[in-house]
Amino acid sequence: MIKSNRHKILSFLKMPWLHTMLGIALFVGLFHGTNTMVLAKDYQYSGGVIIEKQSTLPFRAAIAKIQHAIKGARFIIVGEPNYQLMQRMVGRERAGAKGFFLYRPDLGIPVFDNDPKAAMEIPLKIVIWEGPDGKGIIRYKQPSSVLADYKSLAGLGAELDQLLVKISDAGVK
């Protein structure tokens, strides 16, 4: 039994996508602030704008409302990285951390049709951290800022902004 579990863990650690996910988790962790008094703030960085919202809901309730809003906006959850597991793998413990990779085929098609290089920007991502007060902290990249440098995608970026505002606001109230 022990050898079987050890083999599973070692096989998991050798997966190339895991290194990418760890990098993403550590990158996102750099933006994890402790100011819980602000309900929303924006962070500018070279890849666009990160929107952050402080939830008034407990962490798990914020996740449940966001999941419901994702489905209501007709997005497909194509991935759910386990940030807590990734942190443990590098010797760190983190309170709650949940991420969703979102895709909507009808909104993804214009990306491929107008500028295939923009496909690097999808799926969209939204991350919910558990703050020190047990409430959710919601972060996502503003789609319009991410798609701004790609031809003919400004309108799509604005449409996606509105959808992510609705999704993230569901986790705030």
N, CA, C and O of each residue as an XYZ file, in Angstrom:
692
protein
N       0.830     -1.193      0.000
C       0.000      0.000      0.000
C       0.869      1.250      0.000
O       0.604      2.180     -0.762
N       1.906      1.294      0.842
C       2.772      2.467      0.918
C       3.520      2.658     -0.388
O       3.622      3.783     -0.877
N       4.051      1.573     -0.969
C       4.769      1.684     -2.240
C       3.837      2.191     -3.337
O       4.251      2.995     -4.173
N       2.606      1.742     -3.346
C       1.634      2.159     -4.355
C       1.368      3.663     -4.257
O       1.342      4.358     -5.273
N       1.172      4.159     -3.042
C       0.931      5.591     -2.858
C       2.164      6.410     -3.214
O       2.049      7.474     -3.821
N       3.344      5.920     -2.841
C       4.583      6.630     -3.159
C       4.747      6.717     -4.675
O       5.153      7.754     -5.198
N       4.432      5.627     -5.380
C       4.518      5.616     -6.842
C       3.555      6.634     -7.450
O       3.911      7.344     -8.391
N       2.338      6.707     -6.913
C       1.351      7.672     -7.418
C       1.840      9.098     -7.219
O       1.715      9.932     -8.115
N       2.396      9.378     -6.044
C       2.888     10.736     -5.757
C       4.047     11.069     -6.677
O       4.085     12.159     -7.247
N       4.998     10.148     -6.836
C       6.146     10.420     -7.705
C       5.710     10.617     -9.149
O       6.248     11.481     -9.841
N       4.748      9.833     -9.615
C       4.236     10.002    -10.979
C       3.579     11.357    -11.135
O       3.748     12.012    -12.163
N       2.831     11.789    -10.130
C       2.157     13.088    -10.161
C       3.187     14.216    -10.233
O       3.003     15.171    -10.987
N       4.269     14.114     -9.458
C       5.280     15.174     -9.422
C       6.031     15.314    -10.742
O       6.582     16.380    -11.019
N       6.066     14.259    -11.567
C       6.795     14.295    -12.831
C       5.975     14.868    -13.975
O       6.492     14.992    -15.086
N       4.719     15.220    -13.745
C       3.854     15.725    -14.816
C       4.263     17.147    -15.184
O       4.352     18.004    -14.305
N       4.521     17.423    -16.504
C       5.008     18.736    -16.917
C       4.036     19.874    -16.609
O       4.473     20.984    -16.306
N       2.727     19.623    -16.679
C       1.765     20.687    -16.417
C       1.820     21.143    -14.975
O       1.446     22.274    -14.663
N       2.291     20.258    -14.079
C       2.338     20.603    -12.668
C       3.294     21.759    -12.431
O       3.006     22.647    -11.628
N       4.422     21.758    -13.116
C       5.395     22.837    -12.946
C       4.805     24.162    -13.386
O       5.032     25.189    -12.746
N       4.051     24.145    -14.471
C       3.375     25.357    -14.928
C       2.380     25.837    -13.878
O       2.326     27.023    -13.554
N       1.600     24.907    -13.355
C       0.592     25.276    -12.353
C       1.241     25.813    -11.085
O       0.734     26.760    -10.484
N       2.353     25.221    -10.674
C       3.061     25.734     -9.503
C       3.545     27.161     -9.748
O       3.461     28.017     -8.867
N       4.048     27.401    -10.945
C       4.488     28.755    -11.289
C       3.344     29.745    -11.228
O       3.500     30.850    -10.709
N       2.193     29.353    -11.758
C       1.012     30.228    -11.718
C       0.614     30.479    -10.266
O       0.329     31.613     -9.881
N       0.595     29.423     -9.468
C       0.181     29.570     -8.071
C       1.124     30.502     -7.318
O       0.678     31.354     -6.550
N       2.414     30.343     -7.536
C       3.361     31.205     -6.845
C       3.259     32.640     -7.346
O       3.386     33.576     -6.556
N       3.029     32.830     -8.658
C       2.854     34.170     -9.218
C       1.641     34.839     -8.609
O       1.717     35.989     -8.176
N       0.518     34.131     -8.571
C      -0.705     34.689     -7.995
C      -0.480     34.983     -6.519
O      -0.985     35.978     -5.999
N       0.275     34.122     -5.838
C       0.562     34.336     -4.426
C       1.290     35.639     -4.164
O       1.151     36.215     -3.085
N       2.063     36.114     -5.130
C       2.752     37.389     -4.956
C       1.779     38.550     -4.831
O       2.099     39.567     -4.216
N       0.603     38.406     -5.407
C      -0.382     39.479     -5.389
C      -1.355     39.354     -4.224
O      -2.286     40.152     -4.108
N      -1.152     38.365     -3.364
C      -2.082     38.140     -2.266
C      -1.829     39.163     -1.177
O      -0.880     39.023     -0.405
N      -2.657     40.184     -1.102
C      -2.516     41.250     -0.108
C      -3.240     40.898      1.172
O      -3.989     39.923      1.231
N      -3.011     41.698      2.189
C      -3.674     41.450      3.467
C      -4.638     42.567      3.826
O      -5.220     42.533      4.911
N      -4.830     43.545      2.968
C      -5.752     44.631      3.253
C      -7.172     44.165      2.978
O      -7.587     44.055      1.824
N      -7.916     43.890      4.051
C      -9.273     43.395      3.867
C     -10.305     44.501      4.021
O     -11.504     44.226      3.972
N      -9.880     45.726      4.205
C     -10.817     46.832      4.371
C     -11.322     47.336      3.022
O     -12.401     47.925      2.957
N     -10.583     47.125      1.964
C     -10.961     47.608      0.648
C     -11.820     46.550     -0.029
O     -11.453     45.375     -0.046
N     -12.965     46.950     -0.590
C     -13.845     45.981     -1.228
C     -13.399     45.609     -2.624
O     -13.659     44.491     -3.070
N     -12.735     46.513     -3.330
C     -12.258     46.206     -4.678
C     -11.044     47.066     -4.975
O     -10.981     48.231     -4.582
N     -10.087     46.483     -5.668
C      -8.928     47.257     -6.116
C      -8.374     46.621     -7.372
O      -8.609     45.444     -7.645
N      -7.644     47.405     -8.126
C      -7.040     46.955     -9.370
C      -5.524     47.002     -9.222
O      -4.981     47.922     -8.610
N      -4.849     46.013     -9.780
C      -3.394     45.983     -9.819
C      -2.972     46.031    -11.277
O      -3.385     45.179    -12.064
N      -2.170     46.997    -11.647
C      -1.647     47.048    -13.000
C      -0.317     46.288    -13.018
O       0.498     46.429    -12.106
N      -0.113     45.502    -14.038
C       1.159     44.820    -14.243
C       1.356     44.699    -15.739
O       0.468     45.076    -16.503
N       2.489     44.188    -16.179
C       2.806     44.194    -17.606
C       1.840     43.365    -18.445
O       1.756     43.583    -19.654
N       1.115     42.434    -17.857
C       0.195     41.588    -18.605
C      -1.248     42.052    -18.541
O      -2.135     41.326    -18.990
N      -1.517     43.228    -18.004
C      -2.884     43.727    -17.928
C      -3.228     44.237    -16.552
O      -2.384     44.806    -15.861
N      -4.462     44.034    -16.156
C      -4.956     44.514    -14.868
C      -5.553     43.334    -14.110
O      -6.319     42.546    -14.664
N      -5.191     43.227    -12.844
C      -5.796     42.219    -11.980
C      -6.833     42.929    -11.116
O      -6.530     43.918    -10.449
N      -8.046     42.419    -11.136
C      -9.129     42.954    -10.316
C      -9.199     42.129     -9.034
O      -9.157     40.900     -9.075
N      -9.304     42.807     -7.909
C      -9.439     42.127     -6.623
C     -10.667     42.670     -5.908
O     -10.886     43.880     -5.852
N     -11.460     41.760     -5.366
C     -12.655     42.134     -4.613
C     -12.673     41.381     -3.294
O     -12.401     40.182     -3.240
N     -12.995     42.099     -2.244
C     -13.135     41.495     -0.925
C     -14.586     41.067     -0.737
O     -15.498     41.882     -0.876
N     -14.799     39.817     -0.429
C     -16.144     39.303     -0.212
C     -16.607     39.608      1.201
O     -15.801     39.706      2.126
N     -17.908     39.755      1.356
C     -18.498     39.855      2.686
C     -18.924     38.476      3.170
O     -19.401     38.315      4.294
N     -18.742     37.480      2.297
C     -19.157     36.105      2.592
C     -17.979     35.268      3.083
O     -16.829     35.555      2.750
N     -18.264     34.231      3.878
C     -17.203     33.279      4.205
C     -16.650     32.646      2.920
O     -17.347     32.546      1.911
N     -15.408     32.232      2.982
C     -14.682     31.691      1.835
C     -15.498     30.661      1.050
O     -15.673     30.819     -0.158
N     -15.994     29.625      1.696
C     -16.716     28.557      0.987
C     -18.035     29.047      0.388
O     -18.433     28.584     -0.680
N     -18.717     29.977      1.061
C     -19.958     30.533      0.513
C     -19.654     31.360     -0.735
O     -20.417     31.330     -1.701
N     -18.542     32.097     -0.717
C     -18.138     32.879     -1.894
C     -17.871     31.947     -3.078
O     -18.282     32.236     -4.202
N     -17.190     30.837     -2.829
C     -16.912     29.864     -3.892
C     -18.219     29.325     -4.474
O     -18.380     29.263     -5.693
N     -19.145     28.938     -3.606
C     -20.412     28.366     -4.076
C     -21.173     29.369     -4.943
O     -21.731     28.997     -5.976
N     -21.200     30.631     -4.533
C     -21.925     31.644     -5.312
C     -21.225     31.899     -6.645
O     -21.888     32.090     -7.665
N     -19.907     31.903     -6.646
C     -19.162     32.112     -7.890
C     -19.395     30.935     -8.841
O     -19.618     31.145    -10.034
N     -19.347     29.713     -8.334
C     -19.623     28.546     -9.181
C     -21.011     28.641     -9.808
O     -21.180     28.344    -10.991
N     -21.980     29.042     -9.040
C     -23.344     29.188     -9.552
C     -23.391     30.275    -10.637
O     -24.038     30.095    -11.669
N     -22.712     31.386    -10.403
C     -22.690     32.480    -11.385
C     -21.946     32.074    -12.657
O     -22.322     32.496    -13.751
N     -20.904     31.268    -12.529
C     -20.166     30.774    -13.702
C     -21.111     29.978    -14.596
O     -21.151     30.177    -15.810
N     -21.859     29.089    -13.988
C     -22.815     28.279    -14.755
C     -23.914     29.152    -15.345
O     -24.341     28.933    -16.478
N     -24.373     30.142    -14.582
C     -25.403     31.049    -15.065
C     -24.947     31.881    -16.254
O     -25.760     32.265    -17.094
N     -23.648     32.161    -16.327
C     -23.074     32.922    -17.443
C     -22.694     31.998    -18.601
O     -22.088     32.439    -19.578
N     -23.049     30.728    -18.491
C     -22.841     29.710    -19.534
C     -21.370     29.410    -19.812
O     -21.017     29.007    -20.920
N     -20.519     29.604    -18.819
C     -19.118     29.202    -18.954
C     -18.983     27.738    -18.564
O     -19.770     27.209    -17.778
N     -17.980     27.105    -19.124
C     -17.615     25.748    -18.758
C     -16.373     25.860    -17.869
O     -15.430     26.577    -18.203
N     -16.377     25.159    -16.753
C     -15.178     25.105    -15.911
C     -14.296     24.010    -16.491
O     -14.620     22.827    -16.393
N     -13.181     24.407    -17.094
C     -12.306     23.441    -17.752
C     -11.124     23.030    -16.873
O     -10.327     22.173    -17.255
N     -11.020     23.636    -15.715
C      -9.954     23.275    -14.797
C     -10.200     23.872    -13.430
O     -10.785     24.947    -13.298
N      -9.741     23.151    -12.405
C      -9.833     23.625    -11.028
C      -8.514     23.303    -10.329
O      -8.398     22.269     -9.672
N      -7.523     24.177    -10.466
C      -6.233     23.897     -9.835
C      -6.361     23.840     -8.315
O      -7.103     24.614     -7.711
N      -5.632     22.921     -7.719
C      -5.634     22.759     -6.273
C      -4.431     23.527     -5.717
O      -3.347     22.967     -5.552
N      -4.635     24.803     -5.436
C      -3.541     25.662     -4.977
C      -3.013     25.241     -3.618
O      -1.820     25.386     -3.348
N      -3.877     24.724     -2.759
C      -3.404     24.280     -1.449
C      -2.439     23.109     -1.589
O      -1.411     23.075     -0.912
N      -2.753     22.153     -2.453
C      -1.860     21.022     -2.672
C      -0.529     21.509     -3.254
O       0.538     21.062     -2.832
N      -0.596     22.415     -4.213
C       0.642     22.928     -4.820
C       1.510     23.637     -3.787
O       2.733     23.504     -3.814
N       0.899     24.381     -2.884
C       1.670     25.058     -1.839
C       2.302     24.037     -0.887
O       3.460     24.183     -0.494
N       1.539     23.007     -0.520
C       2.091     21.970      0.369
C       3.289     21.283     -0.269
O       4.218     20.873      0.427
N       3.271     21.156     -1.591
C       4.359     20.474     -2.285
C       5.674     21.232     -2.181
O       6.741     20.651     -2.377
N       5.608     22.509     -1.879
C       6.825     23.301     -1.705
C       6.996     23.718     -0.243
O       7.703     24.677      0.063
N       6.330     22.975      0.658
C       6.531     23.180      2.078
C       5.773     24.337      2.696
O       6.126     24.794      3.784
N       4.755     24.811      2.036
C       3.975     25.934      2.578
C       2.555     25.480      2.861
O       2.030     24.587      2.196
N       1.954     26.092      3.831
C       0.540     25.862      4.118
C      -0.202     27.137      3.767
O       0.277     28.239      4.035
N      -1.342     26.988      3.184
C      -2.171     28.128      2.805
C      -3.582     27.823      3.272
O      -4.054     26.688      3.201
N      -4.235     28.858      3.746
C      -5.661     28.712      4.067
C      -6.366     28.411      2.745
O      -5.708     28.053      1.769
N      -7.644     28.545      2.698
C      -8.395     28.210      1.498
C      -7.902     28.918      0.251
O      -7.550     30.096      0.292
N      -7.879     28.200     -0.845
C      -7.493     28.749     -2.143
C      -8.156     27.898     -3.221
O      -7.963     26.684     -3.277
N      -8.933     28.546     -4.067
C      -9.661     27.819     -5.110
C      -9.567     28.609     -6.406
O      -9.705     29.832     -6.410
N      -9.335     27.912     -7.488
C      -9.274     28.568     -8.785
C     -10.169     27.873     -9.784
O     -10.434     26.676     -9.675
N     -10.631     28.636    -10.760
C     -11.433     28.089    -11.845
C     -10.872     28.598    -13.158
O     -10.593     29.788    -13.301
N     -10.703     27.690    -14.126
C     -10.349     28.067    -15.491
C     -11.644     27.990    -16.281
O     -12.295     26.946    -16.314
N     -12.020     29.097    -16.920
C     -13.327     29.233    -17.564
C     -13.204     29.359    -19.069
O     -12.288     29.999    -19.587
N     -14.138     28.740    -19.753
C     -14.168     28.837    -21.217
C     -15.607     28.808    -21.692
O     -16.448     28.096    -21.144
N     -15.869     29.583    -22.707
C     -17.170     29.564    -23.384
C     -16.894     29.478    -24.868
O     -16.373     30.430    -25.448
N     -17.228     28.359    -25.505
C     -16.890     28.168    -26.918
C     -17.358     29.310    -27.824
O     -16.634     29.710    -28.736
N     -18.552     29.833    -27.582
C     -19.044     30.895    -28.454
C     -18.226     32.180    -28.322
O     -18.172     32.977    -29.259
N     -17.594     32.385    -27.174
C     -16.754     33.572    -26.999
C     -15.287     33.276    -27.311
O     -14.505     34.198    -27.539
N     -14.917     32.013    -27.323
C     -13.542     31.641    -27.661
C     -13.288     31.632    -29.155
O     -12.169     31.888    -29.600
N     -14.317     31.340    -29.927
C     -14.163     31.282    -31.384
C     -13.651     32.608    -31.966
O     -12.753     32.581    -32.807
N     -14.186     33.762    -31.553
C     -13.661     35.023    -32.100
C     -12.169     35.220    -31.813
O     -11.462     35.847    -32.602
N     -11.700     34.695    -30.701
C     -10.273     34.805    -30.384
C      -9.463     34.093    -31.462
O      -8.530     34.670    -32.021
N      -9.809     32.862    -31.751
C      -9.078     32.090    -32.756
C      -9.252     32.682    -34.155
O      -8.310     32.695    -34.948
N     -10.450     33.168    -34.456
C     -10.717     33.718    -35.796
C      -9.988     35.034    -36.044
O      -9.536     35.286    -37.161
N      -9.869     35.871    -35.021
C      -9.287     37.202    -35.211
C      -7.785     37.254    -34.987
O      -7.082     37.958    -35.713
N      -7.284     36.538    -34.014
C      -5.849     36.561    -33.744
C      -5.477     35.315    -32.948
O      -5.596     35.308    -31.723
N      -5.031     34.270    -33.624
C      -4.714     33.016    -32.934
C      -3.699     33.172    -31.799
O      -3.676     32.362    -30.873
N      -2.852     34.219    -31.868
C      -1.897     34.435    -30.770
C      -2.624     34.727    -29.461
O      -2.099     34.445    -28.384
N      -3.820     35.287    -29.549
C      -4.594     35.608    -28.349
C      -5.098     34.355    -27.644
O      -5.562     34.428    -26.506
N      -5.012     33.217    -28.304
C      -5.436     31.970    -27.662
C      -4.617     31.686    -26.404
O      -5.038     30.899    -25.556
N      -3.464     32.314    -26.280
C      -2.650     32.160    -25.074
C      -3.354     32.754    -23.851
O      -3.005     32.429    -22.716
N      -4.328     33.609    -24.078
C      -5.013     34.301    -22.983
C      -6.247     33.544    -22.480
O      -6.876     33.962    -21.507
N      -6.590     32.442    -23.133
C      -7.748     31.679    -22.678
C      -7.285     30.270    -22.289
O      -6.331     29.761    -22.876
N      -7.917     29.651    -21.346
C      -9.153     30.032    -20.685
C      -8.938     31.183    -19.700
O      -7.816     31.452    -19.271
N     -10.026     31.847    -19.356
C      -9.995     32.889    -18.338
C      -9.820     32.215    -16.980
O     -10.141     31.039    -16.813
N      -9.313     32.966    -16.023
C      -9.070     32.406    -14.695
C      -9.661     33.316    -13.629
O      -9.612     34.540    -13.742
N     -10.214     32.704    -12.599
C     -10.674     33.438    -11.431
C     -10.202     32.641    -10.222
O     -10.321     31.416    -10.188
N      -9.666     33.348     -9.230
C      -9.096     32.707     -8.048
C      -9.768     33.300     -6.812
O      -9.997     34.507     -6.737
N     -10.079     32.444     -5.850
C     -10.660     32.882     -4.588
C      -9.739     32.398     -3.473
O      -9.484     31.203     -3.330
N      -9.246     33.357     -2.685
C      -8.389     33.052     -1.543
C      -9.195     33.243     -0.265
O     -10.144     34.026     -0.236
N      -8.825     32.544      0.767
C      -9.421     32.768      2.082
C      -8.581     33.814      2.793
O      -7.394     33.605      3.039
N      -9.196     34.933      3.119
C      -8.494     36.004      3.821
C      -8.304     35.662      5.290
O      -8.862     34.684      5.788
N      -7.513     36.473      5.977
C      -7.250     36.215      7.398
C      -8.516     36.255      8.256
O      -8.545     35.696      9.353
N      -9.557     36.915      7.756
C     -10.828     36.996      8.483
C     -11.794     35.875      8.105
O     -12.934     35.851      8.569
N     -11.331     34.931      7.249
C     -12.175     33.821      6.825
C     -13.078     34.145      5.650
O     -13.810     33.276      5.176
N     -13.039     35.381      5.171
C     -13.852     35.809      4.034
C     -13.082     35.559      2.740
O     -11.859     35.415      2.754
N     -13.801     35.508      1.631
C     -13.174     35.281      0.336
C     -12.540     36.550     -0.237
O     -13.056     37.652     -0.054
N     -11.438     36.379     -0.918
C     -10.793     37.435     -1.694
C     -10.771     36.930     -3.128
O     -10.187     35.883     -3.408
N     -11.393     37.654     -4.027
C     -11.605     37.209     -5.405
C     -10.680     37.991     -6.328
O     -10.602     39.216     -6.245
N      -9.981     37.281     -7.206
C      -9.086     37.937     -8.169
C      -9.262     37.332     -9.546
O      -9.506     36.136     -9.704
N      -9.129     38.209    -10.551
C      -9.113     37.751    -11.935
C      -8.438     38.814    -12.792
O      -8.383     39.988    -12.424
N      -7.929     38.384    -13.934
C      -7.354     39.325    -14.892
C      -8.497     39.955    -15.679
O      -9.381     39.252    -16.168
N      -8.477     41.264    -15.800
C      -9.504     41.969    -16.564
C      -9.343     41.608    -18.039
O      -8.327     41.943    -18.647
N     -10.330     40.929    -18.619
C     -10.191     40.450    -20.001
C      -9.859     41.554    -21.010
O      -9.048     41.333    -21.910
N     -10.463     42.726    -20.880
C     -10.181     43.795    -21.850
C      -8.723     44.220    -21.804
O      -8.155     44.574    -22.837
N      -8.104     44.192    -20.627
C      -6.691     44.573    -20.541
C      -5.793     43.479    -21.115
O      -4.736     43.770    -21.675
N      -6.211     42.233    -20.977
C      -5.432     41.110    -21.496
C      -5.531     41.038    -23.021
O      -4.557     40.703    -23.696
N      -6.718     41.354    -23.563
C      -6.939     41.261    -25.005
C      -6.653     42.567    -25.747
O      -6.794     42.622    -26.969
N      -6.257     43.605    -25.036
C      -6.081     44.936    -25.635
C      -5.073     44.967    -26.784
O      -5.236     45.747    -27.722
N      -4.059     44.150    -26.726
C      -3.010     44.181    -27.750
C      -3.300     43.309    -28.966
O      -2.472     43.214    -29.871
N      -4.454     42.680    -28.995
C      -4.779     41.795    -30.105
C      -5.806     42.456    -31.022
O      -6.753     43.097    -30.565
N      -5.596     42.284    -32.319
C      -6.466     42.933    -33.297
C      -7.919     42.485    -33.163
O      -8.200     41.303    -32.962
N      -8.805     43.409    -33.274
C     -10.256     43.171    -33.341
C     -10.859     42.480    -32.118
O     -11.932     41.888    -32.232
N     -10.220     42.534    -30.970
C     -10.759     41.845    -29.805
C     -11.199     42.791    -28.683
O     -11.546     42.330    -27.595
N     -11.189     44.094    -28.928
C     -11.593     45.052    -27.890
C     -13.046     44.836    -27.479
O     -13.363     44.861    -26.290
N     -13.926     44.627    -28.446
C     -15.340     44.402    -28.126
C     -15.549     43.147    -27.308
O     -16.331     43.141    -26.357
N     -14.853     42.086    -27.674
C     -14.945     40.837    -26.924
C     -14.418     41.038    -25.505
O     -14.998     40.532    -24.544
N     -13.316     41.778    -25.378
C     -12.755     42.053    -24.051
C     -13.751     42.771    -23.165
O     -13.894     42.437    -21.989
N     -14.445     43.758    -23.722
C     -15.447     44.500    -22.954
C     -16.609     43.592    -22.547
O     -17.115     43.694    -21.430
N     -17.027     42.713    -23.444
C     -18.109     41.775    -23.134
C     -17.693     40.812    -22.015
O     -18.469     40.531    -21.101
N     -16.472     40.319    -22.104
C     -15.972     39.416    -21.070
C     -15.798     40.135    -19.737
O     -16.012     39.541    -18.680
N     -15.409     41.425    -19.780
C     -15.313     42.217    -18.543
C     -16.649     42.203    -17.808
O     -16.704     41.962    -16.602
N     -17.724     42.464    -18.548
C     -19.058     42.512    -17.938
C     -19.437     41.169    -17.323
O     -20.010     41.116    -16.234
N     -19.117     40.096    -18.019
C     -19.448     38.768    -17.505
C     -18.657     38.452    -16.229
O     -19.207     37.907    -15.272
N     -17.371     38.797    -16.222
C     -16.567     38.507    -15.034
C     -16.919     39.411    -13.857
O     -16.767     39.016    -12.701
N     -17.387     40.618    -14.148
C     -17.874     41.484    -13.064
C     -19.076     40.812    -12.401
O     -19.152     40.739    -11.174
N     -20.017     40.322    -13.215
C     -21.203     39.654    -12.665
C     -20.819     38.408    -11.857
O     -21.345     38.176    -10.769
N     -19.895     37.615    -12.406
C     -19.477     36.400    -11.734
C     -18.793     36.732    -10.402
O     -19.117     36.144     -9.370
N     -17.859     37.664    -10.432
C     -17.125     38.010     -9.211
C     -18.015     38.711     -8.196
O     -17.875     38.483     -6.995
N     -18.934     39.564     -8.660
C     -19.854     40.237     -7.740
C     -20.751     39.236     -7.009
O     -21.145     39.477     -5.868
N     -21.074     38.120     -7.657
C     -21.888     37.094     -7.000
C     -21.187     36.573     -5.751
O     -21.848     36.214     -4.777
N     -19.856     36.529     -5.769
C     -19.099     36.047     -4.624
C     -18.844     37.095     -3.573
O     -18.308     36.784     -2.509
N     -19.218     38.343     -3.845
C     -18.983     39.430     -2.903
C     -20.150     39.586     -1.945
O     -19.948     39.838     -0.757
N     -21.371     39.441     -2.449
C     -22.586     39.731     -1.659
C     -23.017     38.555     -0.822
O     -24.014     38.639     -0.106
